[in-house]
Amino acid sequence: MPAYNAEKYIREAVESILKQTFSDFEFIIIDDCSTDDTWGIIQEYSKKDLRITVAKNERNLGISATRNKLISLSMAKYVAWQDADDISLPYRIESQYQFMEHNLQVGISGGSLEFFNEKGLLSVRKYATDDELLRKSLFKYSPVAQPAAMVRTSVLREVGGFDSTLPQAEDLDLSLRIGTVSKFGNLGKVLIRYRLSSNSITMSKMRENIKSTLIVRKRAVKLYGYNMTLPDRIAYVVTGLFQYIPTRLIYFVFNTFRNS
């Protein structure tokens, strides 16, 4: 779990992992040089639970570099993402572990997301479960919900982790590289409650994310060997047009386009 100025929600995020039905895990949390009480909170948890290891960056490295550091510290067979403001449902890790153990060709798995904010539930975003179907939509949306991702550590090290030079969409870039050496897979149920807030990256950096997404998809064709069909090209152009939509409408328009 990478954490930066997460004191408001990190307790809830950490508790959601500690309450998992699957208990045999290592839980690594890195504070990315926060200026609030994030470091104190995670130290408190590490003293209570021996499964928790904490570290603090001497300077702010950003989420990609911090995630790569987390990957390098892991000794587990699988790595599961957990953001410091999201909530993993109790069965999440056990469900994904069993899925990965029974689907050896799958390198990365995820599941559905339940979006919520201070006022309550907003919507549920579902993902196809089959590799073939997911590949048909690669240029329309990410094959795996990154907040709910679990990845084979061996595959992560094979493809090289996150590209920290990308300002956004580094998770999509990683997924596409993973897709060159293994299959995608998703569980057909909600695994994560994904928090949307007015100051979240999702809302404040949406246009930057769109630009990075276009760069990554172009890279997928030029460097990773993916092919664009005519519908893929149309999806690429439509994604670019999202930059010119008022920010408050992008989320709604994207979901409409994604589900079309």
Backbone as CSV, one residue per row, in Angstrom:
resi,resn,N_x,N_y,N_z,CA_x,CA_y,CA_z,C_x,C_y,C_z
1,MET,0.843,-1.197,0.000,0.000,0.000,0.000,0.881,1.251,0.000
2,PRO,0.847,2.057,-1.080,1.496,3.357,-1.053,0.574,4.345,-0.359
3,ALA,1.129,5.251,0.432,0.286,6.190,1.171,0.919,7.572,1.183
4,TYR,0.118,8.569,0.846,0.597,9.949,0.890,-0.515,10.839,1.435
5,ASN,-0.240,11.488,2.562,-1.224,12.362,3.215,-2.603,11.695,3.281
6,ALA,-2.602,10.487,3.820,-3.806,9.649,3.803,-4.432,9.472,5.179
7,GLU,-4.106,10.352,6.124,-4.555,10.146,7.503,-6.075,10.038,7.644
8,LYS,-6.822,10.666,6.748,-8.280,10.692,6.877,-8.910,9.320,6.667
9,TYR,-8.342,8.538,5.727,-8.993,7.284,5.347,-8.143,6.031,5.557
10,ILE,-6.858,6.194,5.870,-5.971,5.031,5.847,-6.332,3.975,6.888
11,ARG,-6.879,4.372,8.013,-7.272,3.373,9.016,-8.321,2.419,8.435
12,GLU,-9.283,2.985,7.734,-10.334,2.164,7.137,-9.758,1.229,6.080
13,ALA,-8.808,1.734,5.291,-8.171,0.915,4.259,-7.369,-0.230,4.875
14,VAL,-6.576,0.085,5.891,-5.769,-0.939,6.565,-6.660,-1.984,7.225
15,GLU,-7.695,-1.543,7.917,-8.610,-2.472,8.588,-9.260,-3.431,7.589
16,SER,-9.526,-2.945,6.377,-10.166,-3.810,5.381,-9.259,-4.968,4.969
17,ILE,-7.954,-4.762,5.051,-7.011,-5.844,4.757,-6.869,-6.770,5.960
18,LEU,-6.810,-6.213,7.130,-6.651,-7.035,8.333,-7.876,-7.910,8.600
19,LYS,-9.010,-7.550,8.036,-10.244,-8.317,8.230,-10.518,-9.306,7.095
20,GLN,-9.517,-9.555,6.254,-9.686,-10.497,5.150,-9.887,-11.924,5.655
21,THR,-10.677,-12.706,4.921,-10.875,-14.117,5.270,-9.606,-14.925,5.028
22,PHE,-8.739,-14.438,4.147,-7.425,-15.038,3.895,-6.423,-14.286,4.764
23,SER,-5.735,-14.991,5.633,-4.902,-14.300,6.629,-3.396,-14.477,6.446
24,ASP,-2.970,-15.369,5.536,-1.546,-15.653,5.369,-0.947,-14.717,4.318
25,PHE,-0.663,-13.492,4.705,-0.121,-12.512,3.767,0.883,-11.606,4.460
26,GLU,1.706,-10.941,3.645,2.568,-9.866,4.130,1.931,-8.555,3.672
27,PHE,1.899,-7.584,4.539,1.242,-6.312,4.261,2.296,-5.216,4.378
28,ILE,2.730,-4.695,3.231,3.784,-3.683,3.205,3.163,-2.325,2.900
29,ILE,3.445,-1.359,3.752,2.922,-0.002,3.577,4.100,0.967,3.527
30,ILE,4.142,1.797,2.487,5.194,2.810,2.388,4.567,4.199,2.399
31,ASP,5.019,5.006,3.346,4.602,6.406,3.421,5.492,7.212,2.478
32,ASP,4.865,7.840,1.484,5.622,8.581,0.470,5.900,10.015,0.926
33,CYS,6.549,10.124,2.086,6.971,11.410,2.653,5.775,12.328,2.917
34,SER,4.786,11.797,3.621,3.585,12.572,3.949,3.903,13.719,4.906
35,THR,3.043,14.732,4.871,3.185,15.865,5.789,2.123,15.840,6.886
36,ASP,1.271,14.822,6.878,0.263,14.678,7.932,0.659,13.517,8.854
37,ASP,-0.291,12.890,9.503,0.022,11.851,10.492,-0.006,10.434,9.915
38,THR,0.090,10.312,8.593,0.069,8.988,7.967,1.134,8.068,8.556
39,TRP,2.359,8.574,8.702,3.463,7.754,9.211,3.180,7.255,10.623
40,GLY,2.672,8.103,11.459,2.356,7.698,12.826,1.282,6.628,12.876
41,ILE,0.289,6.745,12.012,-0.810,5.779,11.990,-0.325,4.402,11.552
42,ILE,0.486,4.348,10.486,0.921,3.028,10.011,1.945,2.402,10.961
43,GLN,2.743,3.232,11.636,3.641,2.694,12.663,2.838,2.046,13.790
44,GLU,1.767,2.684,14.157,0.882,2.161,15.202,0.359,0.775,14.817
45,TYR,-0.058,0.627,13.566,-0.569,-0.667,13.106,0.529,-1.724,13.044
46,SER,1.737,-1.324,12.640,2.828,-2.296,12.521,3.219,-2.888,13.871
47,LYS,2.991,-2.134,14.940,3.296,-2.625,16.286,2.245,-3.618,16.783
48,LYS,1.060,-3.543,16.202,-0.038,-4.409,16.625,-0.116,-5.710,15.832
49,ASP,0.383,-5.699,14.588,0.226,-6.858,13.704,1.553,-7.151,13.010
50,LEU,2.109,-8.333,13.268,3.428,-8.694,12.738,3.437,-8.895,11.233
51,ARG,2.269,-8.998,10.615,2.208,-9.141,9.158,2.501,-7.820,8.452
52,ILE,2.453,-6.736,9.199,2.615,-5.404,8.608,4.067,-4.940,8.699
53,THR,4.612,-4.530,7.548,5.933,-3.911,7.470,5.748,-2.496,6.940
54,VAL,6.371,-1.524,7.585,6.228,-0.140,7.132,7.588,0.464,6.808
55,ALA,7.571,1.419,5.888,8.779,2.155,5.519,8.355,3.558,5.099
56,LYS,9.330,4.467,5.086,9.022,5.847,4.699,10.060,6.353,3.712
57,ASN,9.590,6.903,2.587,10.499,7.499,1.618,11.095,8.782,2.192
58,GLU,12.380,8.999,1.933,13.045,10.205,2.426,12.560,11.452,1.697
59,ARG,12.077,11.254,0.472,11.457,12.341,-0.291,10.275,11.765,-1.053
60,ASN,9.404,12.624,-1.512,8.218,12.169,-2.231,8.614,11.619,-3.599
61,LEU,8.352,10.328,-3.821,8.739,9.668,-5.066,7.596,9.550,-6.058
62,GLY,6.362,9.677,-5.585,5.217,9.457,-6.463,4.755,8.020,-6.388
63,ILE,3.546,7.780,-6.881,2.926,6.472,-6.679,3.617,5.356,-7.447
64,SER,4.089,5.620,-8.682,4.711,4.554,-9.475,6.018,4.074,-8.857
65,ALA,6.893,5.018,-8.515,8.172,4.647,-7.904,7.956,3.973,-6.553
66,THR,6.951,4.434,-5.813,6.662,3.818,-4.515,6.125,2.407,-4.695
67,ARG,5.275,2.193,-5.680,4.777,0.841,-5.951,5.908,-0.084,-6.384
68,ASN,6.838,0.424,-7.190,7.981,-0.395,-7.588,8.828,-0.781,-6.377
69,LYS,8.945,0.134,-5.446,9.679,-0.156,-4.209,8.959,-1.239,-3.413
70,LEU,7.635,-1.160,-3.364,6.836,-2.181,-2.683,7.036,-3.546,-3.331
71,ILE,7.032,-3.566,-4.667,7.230,-4.824,-5.394,8.594,-5.424,-5.061
72,SER,9.619,-4.576,-5.014,10.976,-5.068,-4.732,11.099,-5.642,-3.325
73,LEU,10.264,-5.164,-2.412,10.309,-5.646,-1.028,9.505,-6.925,-0.814
74,SER,8.612,-7.215,-1.746,7.715,-8.357,-1.560,8.427,-9.688,-1.774
75,MET,8.108,-10.649,-0.922,8.632,-12.010,-1.059,7.506,-12.998,-1.374
76,ALA,6.320,-12.471,-1.671,5.148,-13.313,-1.889,5.032,-13.755,-3.345
77,LYS,4.219,-14.759,-3.568,3.965,-15.279,-4.911,3.122,-14.310,-5.729
78,TYR,2.238,-13.590,-5.046,1.357,-12.622,-5.695,1.463,-11.273,-4.995
79,VAL,1.222,-10.216,-5.757,1.146,-8.866,-5.199,-0.246,-8.322,-5.490
80,ALA,-0.919,-7.811,-4.468,-2.248,-7.213,-4.630,-2.162,-5.732,-4.308
81,TRP,-2.706,-4.893,-5.196,-2.728,-3.458,-4.935,-3.781,-3.150,-3.874
82,GLN,-3.498,-2.134,-3.087,-4.486,-1.583,-2.154,-4.153,-0.115,-1.964
83,ASP,-5.036,0.761,-2.393,-4.816,2.188,-2.198,-5.227,2.592,-0.786
84,ALA,-4.674,3.703,-0.327,-4.823,4.101,1.074,-6.173,4.719,1.407
85,ASP,-7.043,4.870,0.405,-8.377,5.401,0.692,-9.495,4.483,0.206
86,ASP,-9.138,3.292,-0.283,-10.140,2.335,-0.754,-10.374,1.239,0.279
87,ILE,-11.411,0.449,0.046,-11.785,-0.609,0.984,-11.876,-1.940,0.245
88,SER,-11.072,-2.911,0.657,-11.174,-4.266,0.105,-12.277,-5.017,0.836
89,LEU,-13.165,-5.649,0.080,-14.195,-6.458,0.713,-13.549,-7.685,1.355
90,PRO,-14.134,-8.234,2.416,-13.473,-9.266,3.233,-12.996,-10.496,2.471
91,TYR,-13.685,-10.851,1.401,-13.343,-12.063,0.650,-12.372,-11.797,-0.498
92,ARG,-11.945,-10.547,-0.666,-11.182,-10.176,-1.851,-9.925,-11.028,-2.065
93,ILE,-9.004,-11.021,-1.103,-7.719,-11.696,-1.297,-7.902,-13.198,-1.463
94,GLU,-8.756,-13.803,-0.657,-8.996,-15.241,-0.775,-9.552,-15.591,-2.147
95,SER,-10.501,-14.806,-2.637,-11.109,-15.069,-3.940,-10.083,-14.962,-5.058
96,GLN,-9.262,-13.919,-5.024,-8.264,-13.738,-6.073,-7.152,-14.774,-5.985
97,TYR,-6.760,-15.113,-4.781,-5.730,-16.139,-4.611,-6.189,-17.460,-5.225
98,GLN,-7.399,-17.872,-4.909,-7.931,-19.119,-5.458,-8.050,-19.041,-6.978
99,PHE,-8.480,-17.894,-7.479,-8.619,-17.708,-8.924,-7.266,-17.842,-9.616
100,MET,-6.240,-17.192,-9.088,-4.911,-17.245,-9.698,-4.307,-18.641,-9.606
101,GLU,-4.555,-19.334,-8.511,-4.046,-20.690,-8.344,-4.672,-21.660,-9.344
102,HIS,-5.910,-21.393,-9.750,-6.616,-22.286,-10.666,-6.564,-21.819,-12.121
103,ASN,-5.972,-20.665,-12.374,-5.845,-20.137,-13.737,-4.396,-19.708,-13.952
104,LEU,-3.550,-20.692,-14.199,-2.110,-20.463,-14.197,-1.621,-19.597,-15.348
105,GLN,-2.427,-19.453,-16.412,-2.017,-18.616,-17.538,-2.351,-17.141,-17.324
106,VAL,-3.128,-16.856,-16.287,-3.503,-15.470,-15.979,-2.385,-14.800,-15.183
107,GLY,-1.909,-13.656,-15.686,-0.842,-12.933,-14.997,-1.349,-11.831,-14.100
108,ILE,-2.536,-11.306,-14.424,-3.130,-10.226,-13.636,-4.637,-10.418,-13.584
109,SER,-5.205,-10.244,-12.405,-6.654,-10.405,-12.239,-7.226,-9.226,-11.464
110,GLY,-8.523,-9.020,-11.644,-9.222,-7.971,-10.910,-10.663,-8.376,-10.705
111,GLY,-11.512,-7.402,-10.520,-12.933,-7.657,-10.330,-13.706,-6.367,-10.476
112,SER,-14.950,-6.371,-10.085,-15.785,-5.175,-10.197,-15.458,-4.176,-9.089
113,LEU,-15.766,-2.904,-9.362,-15.561,-1.824,-8.396,-16.903,-1.243,-7.979
114,GLU,-17.021,-0.939,-6.704,-18.199,-0.243,-6.189,-17.771,1.184,-5.847
115,PHE,-18.232,2.149,-6.629,-17.867,3.543,-6.408,-18.737,4.157,-5.316
116,PHE,-18.107,4.906,-4.420,-18.867,5.582,-3.380,-18.190,6.897,-3.012
117,ASN,-18.950,7.777,-2.373,-18.392,9.023,-1.854,-18.989,9.313,-0.485
118,GLU,-18.840,10.526,-0.028,-19.315,10.882,1.311,-20.822,10.683,1.467
119,LYS,-21.546,10.725,0.339,-23.005,10.603,0.385,-23.490,9.160,0.244
120,GLY,-22.580,8.247,-0.112,-22.975,6.850,-0.235,-22.611,6.238,-1.573
121,LEU,-23.275,5.126,-1.933,-22.990,4.374,-3.154,-23.360,5.180,-4.387
122,LEU,-22.459,5.183,-5.382,-22.717,5.878,-6.638,-23.076,4.908,-7.753
123,SER,-22.220,3.899,-7.950,-22.444,2.949,-9.040,-21.501,1.764,-8.882
124,VAL,-21.726,0.739,-9.695,-20.840,-0.426,-9.751,-20.308,-0.540,-11.174
125,ARG,-18.996,-0.658,-11.311,-18.387,-0.843,-12.630,-17.965,-2.298,-12.774
126,LYS,-18.525,-2.962,-13.767,-18.232,-4.373,-13.994,-17.221,-4.534,-15.130
127,TYR,-16.508,-5.649,-15.099,-15.511,-5.964,-16.117,-15.781,-7.350,-16.681
128,ALA,-15.484,-7.522,-17.963,-15.568,-8.851,-18.560,-14.593,-9.771,-17.832
129,THR,-14.865,-11.062,-17.834,-14.016,-12.006,-17.101,-13.089,-12.804,-18.013
130,ASP,-13.394,-12.865,-19.293,-12.660,-13.715,-20.235,-11.558,-12.935,-20.954
131,ASP,-10.386,-13.538,-21.090,-9.241,-12.892,-21.726,-9.563,-12.414,-23.137
132,GLU,-10.236,-13.234,-23.909,-10.539,-12.876,-25.295,-11.427,-11.634,-25.366
133,LEU,-12.449,-11.585,-24.527,-13.343,-10.424,-24.507,-12.614,-9.173,-24.023
134,LEU,-11.745,-9.334,-23.040,-11.000,-8.199,-22.506,-10.071,-7.604,-23.557
135,ARG,-9.454,-8.455,-24.363,-8.541,-7.969,-25.400,-9.283,-7.207,-26.496
136,LYS,-10.545,-7.513,-26.695,-11.333,-6.803,-27.708,-11.650,-5.371,-27.280
137,SER,-11.493,-5.081,-25.995,-11.841,-3.746,-25.478,-10.636,-2.984,-24.931
138,LEU,-9.423,-3.424,-25.277,-8.218,-2.817,-24.706,-8.091,-1.327,-25.007
139,PHE,-8.620,-0.896,-26.161,-8.490,0.506,-26.546,-9.720,1.316,-26.150
140,LYS,-10.602,0.666,-25.399,-11.805,1.336,-24.900,-11.709,1.561,-23.391
141,TYR,-11.221,0.547,-22.675,-11.022,0.680,-21.226,-9.991,-0.338,-20.761
142,SER,-9.458,-0.119,-19.577,-8.435,-1.003,-19.020,-8.995,-2.409,-18.827
143,PRO,-8.216,-3.451,-19.130,-8.717,-4.820,-18.993,-8.970,-5.239,-17.549
144,VAL,-8.311,-4.583,-16.620,-8.421,-4.939,-15.202,-8.603,-3.664,-14.380
145,ALA,-9.490,-3.710,-13.403,-9.651,-2.580,-12.483,-8.415,-2.506,-11.596
146,GLN,-7.566,-1.525,-11.835,-6.281,-1.475,-11.143,-6.383,-1.430,-9.619
147,PRO,-7.361,-0.738,-9.031,-7.443,-0.751,-7.564,-7.702,-2.137,-6.991
148,ALA,-8.189,-3.057,-7.855,-8.504,-4.414,-7.400,-7.534,-5.450,-7.956
149,ALA,-6.410,-5.005,-8.505,-5.514,-5.927,-9.206,-4.704,-6.821,-8.267
150,MET,-4.532,-8.066,-8.701,-3.572,-8.990,-8.103,-2.719,-9.530,-9.249
151,VAL,-1.398,-9.510,-9.063,-0.470,-9.868,-10.129,0.532,-10.901,-9.631
152,ARG,0.917,-11.811,-10.517,1.994,-12.751,-10.172,3.303,-11.968,-10.055
153,THR,4.002,-12.145,-8.968,5.254,-11.427,-8.752,6.267,-11.755,-9.842
154,SER,6.295,-13.001,-10.292,7.227,-13.406,-11.348,6.957,-12.644,-12.643
155,VAL,5.682,-12.413,-12.943,5.309,-11.668,-14.146,5.691,-10.197,-14.001
156,LEU,5.460,-9.636,-12.824,5.843,-8.243,-12.572,7.329,-8.028,-12.821
157,ARG,8.128,-8.953,-12.354,9.575,-8.798,-12.508,10.001,-9.054,-13.950
158,GLU,9.235,-9.874,-14.652,9.544,-10.137,-16.060,9.309,-8.901,-16.928
159,VAL,8.221,-8.175,-16.677,7.891,-7.020,-17.523,8.464,-5.706,-16.993
160,GLY,8.977,-5.709,-15.773,9.709,-4.547,-15.283,8.982,-3.564,-14.397
161,GLY,7.804,-3.892,-13.910,7.119,-2.997,-12.982,6.537,-1.763,-13.655
162,PHE,6.250,-0.735,-12.844,5.621,0.488,-13.344,6.639,1.409,-14.011
163,ASP,6.197,2.109,-15.049,7.025,3.119,-15.705,6.815,4.441,-14.977
164,SER,7.766,4.824,-14.157,7.614,6.023,-13.326,7.793,7.315,-14.115
165,THR,8.119,7.220,-15.416,8.233,8.432,-16.236,6.871,8.907,-16.728
166,LEU,5.864,8.040,-16.645,4.519,8.426,-17.070,3.833,9.219,-15.959
167,PRO,3.254,10.382,-16.270,2.580,11.169,-15.232,1.278,10.535,-14.758
168,GLN,0.606,9.796,-15.646,-0.642,9.102,-15.329,-0.709,7.845,-16.200
169,ALA,-1.717,7.017,-15.976,-1.984,5.821,-16.790,-0.850,4.800,-16.749
170,GLU,0.023,4.904,-15.734,1.107,3.929,-15.608,0.572,2.536,-15.299
171,ASP,-0.602,2.462,-14.680,-1.209,1.165,-14.384,-1.719,0.494,-15.653
172,LEU,-2.298,1.277,-16.575,-2.720,0.731,-17.868,-1.511,0.242,-18.654
173,ASP,-0.439,1.018,-18.645,0.790,0.627,-19.336,1.311,-0.703,-18.807
174,LEU,1.315,-0.863,-17.491,1.777,-2.117,-16.898,0.876,-3.278,-17.309
175,SER,-0.432,-3.071,-17.274,-1.365,-4.134,-17.658,-1.129,-4.581,-19.095
176,LEU,-0.910,-3.622,-19.989,-0.693,-3.961,-21.395,0.610,-4.730,-21.584
177,ARG,1.639,-4.389,-20.821,2.885,-5.161,-20.896,2.691,-6.562,-20.328
178,ILE,1.934,-6.673,-19.249,1.634,-7.992,-18.692,0.886,-8.837,-19.718
179,GLY,0.009,-8.191,-20.482,-0.769,-8.898,-21.498,0.054,-9.460,-22.637
180,THR,1.317,-9.038,-22.765,2.178,-9.595,-23.813,2.809,-10.920,-23.395
181,VAL,2.759,-11.233,-22.098,3.389,-12.470,-21.623,2.408,-13.408,-20.915
182,SER,1.173,-12.949,-20.686,0.200,-13.786,-19.982,-1.214,-13.322,-20.314
183,LYS,-2.192,-14.008,-19.749,-3.593,-13.672,-19.986,-4.128,-12.721,-18.916
184,PHE,-5.208,-12.024,-19.289,-5.968,-11.216,-18.340,-7.100,-12.068,-17.771
185,GLY,-7.554,-11.725,-16.575,-8.706,-12.418,-16.001,-9.357,-11.574,-14.922
186,ASN,-10.662,-11.674,-14.811,-11.393,-10.947,-13.770,-12.399,-11.850,-13.088
187,LEU,-12.636,-11.591,-11.828,-13.691,-12.283,-11.095,-14.993,-11.513,-11.302
188,GLY,-16.071,-12.213,-11.430,-17.347,-11.573,-11.717,-18.064,-11.076,-10.487
189,LYS,-17.350,-10.402,-9.603,-17.987,-9.853,-8.406,-17.198,-8.653,-7.907
190,VAL,-17.845,-7.845,-7.067,-17.202,-6.657,-6.508,-16.113,-7.070,-5.517
191,LEU,-14.915,-6.509,-5.692,-13.791,-6.782,-4.791,-13.378,-5.559,-3.979
192,ILE,-13.634,-4.385,-4.530,-13.156,-3.136,-3.931,-14.276,-2.101,-3.868
193,ARG,-14.316,-1.380,-2.757,-15.125,-0.164,-2.674,-14.169,1.000,-2.948
194,TYR,-14.398,1.666,-4.076,-13.484,2.692,-4.587,-14.009,4.077,-4.230
195,ARG,-13.227,4.797,-3.454,-13.666,6.089,-2.937,-13.438,7.218,-3.950
196,LEU,-14.480,7.969,-4.224,-14.385,9.172,-5.041,-14.591,10.381,-4.139
197,SER,-13.649,11.316,-4.189,-13.794,12.534,-3.396,-13.403,13.727,-4.246
198,SER,-13.771,14.899,-3.821,-13.543,16.101,-4.614,-12.063,16.387,-4.832
199,ASN,-11.202,15.882,-3.944,-9.769,16.146,-4.084,-8.994,14.916,-4.546
200,SER,-9.706,13.918,-5.048,-9.025,12.696,-5.480,-8.346,12.905,-6.818
201,ILE,-7.360,12.059,-7.115,-6.677,12.106,-8.405,-7.684,11.913,-9.527
202,THR,-8.667,11.051,-9.298,-9.656,10.746,-10.317,-10.335,12.009,-10.821
203,MET,-10.647,12.943,-9.909,-11.377,14.141,-10.294,-10.445,15.282,-10.711
204,SER,-9.336,15.464,-10.026,-8.498,16.649,-10.232,-7.516,16.520,-11.386
205,LYS,-7.186,15.291,-11.792,-6.198,15.114,-12.852,-6.762,14.317,-14.026
206,MET,-8.051,14.461,-14.270,-8.707,13.654,-15.276,-8.170,13.918,-16.684
207,ARG,-7.966,15.186,-17.012,-7.471,15.514,-18.352,-6.045,15.004,-18.555
208,GLU,-5.234,15.131,-17.535,-3.863,14.609,-17.612,-3.884,13.099,-17.803
209,ASN,-4.828,12.432,-17.148,-4.962,10.987,-17.284,-5.357,10.603,-18.703
210,ILE,-6.243,11.381,-19.313,-6.674,11.106,-20.686,-5.488,11.213,-21.639
211,LYS,-4.687,12.269,-21.499,-3.514,12.449,-22.363,-2.535,11.288,-22.208
212,SER,-2.302,10.876,-20.974,-1.382,9.759,-20.730,-1.938,8.456,-21.283
213,THR,-3.254,8.279,-21.181,-3.893,7.077,-21.720,-3.672,6.980,-23.221
214,LEU,-3.785,8.097,-23.928,-3.555,8.102,-25.374,-2.106,7.741,-25.692
215,ILE,-1.171,8.262,-24.904,0.249,7.938,-25.097,0.484,6.445,-24.906
216,VAL,-0.101,5.885,-23.856,0.089,4.462,-23.548,-0.515,3.585,-24.640
217,ARG,-1.681,3.938,-25.142,-2.318,3.120,-26.182,-1.537,3.179,-27.492
218,LYS,-0.954,4.336,-27.783,-0.101,4.443,-28.969,1.158,3.595,-28.772
219,ARG,1.699,3.618,-27.575,2.867,2.803,-27.237,2.551,1.314,-27.363
220,ALA,1.327,0.937,-26.991,0.926,-0.470,-27.061,1.019,-1.009,-28.479
221,VAL,0.711,-0.162,-29.453,0.773,-0.567,-30.861,2.212,-0.553,-31.363
222,LYS,2.936,0.516,-31.062,4.286,0.683,-31.603,5.326,-0.205,-30.931
223,LEU,5.177,-0.425,-29.615,6.217,-1.132,-28.866,5.816,-2.514,-28.366
224,TYR,4.525,-2.708,-28.068,4.111,-3.944,-27.407,3.461,-4.953,-28.342
225,GLY,3.258,-4.577,-29.606,2.756,-5.536,-30.583,1.251,-5.696,-30.657
226,TYR,0.489,-4.787,-30.042,-0.968,-4.856,-30.144,-1.420,-4.264,-31.479
227,ASN,-2.544,-4.755,-31.986,-3.092,-4.265,-33.247,-4.396,-3.517,-33.011
228,MET,-4.579,-2.429,-33.737,-5.803,-1.634,-33.636,-6.769,-2.005,-34.757
229,THR,-7.980,-2.381,-34.391,-9.041,-2.579,-35.370,-9.697,-1.220,-35.637
230,LEU,-10.632,-1.177,-36.588,-11.344,0.074,-36.854,-12.100,0.564,-35.615
231,PRO,-12.841,-0.319,-34.898,-13.489,0.139,-33.658,-12.486,0.659,-32.623
232,ASP,-11.283,0.060,-32.591,-10.248,0.531,-31.671,-9.811,1.951,-32.022
233,ARG,-9.676,2.220,-33.318,-9.267,3.556,-33.764,-10.330,4.599,-33.413
234,ILE,-11.586,4.192,-33.579,-12.690,5.089,-33.218,-12.660,5.371,-31.718
235,ALA,-12.444,4.307,-30.925,-12.373,4.461,-29.466,-11.223,5.379,-29.073
236,TYR,-10.107,5.285,-29.789,-8.943,6.129,-29.518,-9.283,7.602,-29.735
237,VAL,-9.966,7.881,-30.848,-10.351,9.260,-31.164,-11.354,9.788,-30.137
238,VAL,-12.343,8.958,-29.792,-13.357,9.369,-28.816,-12.712,9.678,-27.467
239,THR,-11.760,8.838,-27.060,-11.050,9.078,-25.796,-10.356,10.437,-25.811
240,GLY,-9.753,10.773,-26.947,-9.095,12.072,-27.071,-10.055,13.236,-26.922
241,LEU,-11.277,13.052,-27.404,-12.285,14.112,-27.322,-12.735,14.373,-25.888
242,PHE,-12.538,13.384,-25.000,-12.927,13.563,-23.595,-12.220,14.761,-22.954
243,GLN,-11.044,15.123,-23.499,-10.284,16.239,-22.931,-11.051,17.561,-22.987
244,TYR,-11.978,17.644,-23.920,-12.666,18.909,-24.168,-14.054,18.968,-23.533
245,ILE,-14.383,17.935,-22.748,-15.654,17.896,-22.036,-15.458,18.527,-20.660
246,PRO,-16.421,19.295,-20.150,-16.292,19.831,-18.786,-15.975,18.724,-17.788
247,THR,-15.046,18.998,-16.875,-14.552,17.981,-15.943,-15.671,17.257,-15.207
248,ARG,-16.681,18.003,-14.784,-17.758,17.399,-13.993,-18.569,16.374,-14.789
249,LEU,-18.448,16.417,-16.151,-19.220,15.503,-16.994,-18.401,14.315,-17.496
250,ILE,-17.066,14.393,-17.375,-16.209,13.354,-17.958,-16.532,11.980,-17.396
251,TYR,-16.685,11.894,-16.077,-16.957,10.604,-15.431,-18.230,9.980,-15.993
252,PHE,-19.289,10.779,-16.119,-20.565,10.282,-16.639,-20.434,9.861,-18.101
253,VAL,-19.802,10.708,-18.923,-19.663,10.411,-20.352,-18.802,9.172,-20.566
254,PHE,-17.706,9.054,-19.783,-16.845,7.875,-19.922,-17.612,6.594,-19.626
255,ASN,-18.370,6.582,-18.550,-19.128,5.378,-18.195,-20.160,5.027,-19.256
256,THR,-20.787,6.049,-19.841,-21.753,5.814,-20.913,-21.061,5.199,-22.122
257,PHE,-19.892,5.765,-22.495,-19.116,5.256,-23.627,-18.611,3.846,-23.348
258,ARG,-18.112,3.629,-22.154,-17.554,2.328,-21.774,-18.593,1.225,-21.863
259,ASN,-19.808,1.520,-21.465,-20.858,0.505,-21.422,-21.649,0.387,-22.719
260,SER,-21.261,1.181,-23.728,-22.000,1.166,-24.998,-21.614,-0.039,-25.843
